[in-house]
Amino acid sequence: MNRTEATAERGEKSDTTQLLGRIGMACYGVVHLVIAYLALQVAFGDSEQADQKGALQQIGSTAFGQVLLWIVAVGLVLFGLWQFLMAATGYEWVSGGKRTRKRIGAAARGVVVILLGFSAFRIATGSGGGSSSRQQQEFTAKLLQLPAGPALVVVAAACVLGVAIAAGVKGAKKTFLEDLDTTELPGKSKRWIGWVGATGYLAKGVVFAIVAILLAIAGFQADPNKAGGLDAALKTLAAQPFGVVLLIVVALGLAAFGAYCFGAAWAHKR
């Protein structure tokens, strides 16, 4: 192990780093709980922006919420940095290809969460951007302008679908439990963490799958307006037959993932 790796490992193992990272993971859970609330608002006919930015704006909608939004913003950045450290030296309890996949997943999660944290800072300072769906459409439009643009969009859709499948498999097989020390959880919480984690990952798999479908349609039709992020995915689900019921189920699943983040923040292995 070289000096850089040794330094990263000491950082990942330190009590302070662990505490800050776990607080950040709890903040990530708060965001998902608010997204679930916004999804329920959509299900019952409200046109709320049901995505990560909508959740952050909802958090900061009151004076107390402004303070909470700053806390969440810092927490998300800390969680993202913790994920980068996990990507560098973590997951020692597994080996081989599984460790590599987990580290790659942690690095990707770190990027997503830090970007979300910066979005929270922008919203807290009054300079937040548009919805995830609008950003998705802008990104898709830029891809479509490239040579073989529609094909690139379809490839991107396939990648998102891969993420959806991975989340669904993770929920169905409960492989996330490999990363938790359930002896740290009191009593019936051991069974509870498995249930909310599985439900949460399955719900996220459904949402990502819808995002992938919308992106694929945009690619095949060369129309960026067909693409959409989390907000469009949830509203597309609500528009289907029995969509309200399905959206309520998914919203509860997203709330379950938020609850899982609290449990995982407590019991995640070092």
Secondary structure as GFF3:
##gff-version 3
##sequence-region A 1 270
A	DSSP	alpha_helix	3	13	.	.	.	ID=ss1
A	DSSP	alpha_helix	15	43	.	.	.	ID=ss2
A	DSSP	alpha_helix	52	59	.	.	.	ID=ss3
A	DSSP	alpha_helix	63	89	.	.	.	ID=ss4
A	DSSP	alpha_helix	96	124	.	.	.	ID=ss5
A	DSSP	alpha_helix	132	144	.	.	.	ID=ss6
A	DSSP	alpha_helix	149	173	.	.	.	ID=ss7
A	DSSP	three_ten_helix	175	179	.	.	.	ID=ss8
A	DSSP	three_ten_helix	182	184	.	.	.	ID=ss9
A	DSSP	alpha_helix	189	221	.	.	.	ID=ss10
A	DSSP	three_ten_helix	224	226	.	.	.	ID=ss11
A	DSSP	alpha_helix	230	238	.	.	.	ID=ss12
A	DSSP	alpha_helix	243	267	.	.	.	ID=ss13
###
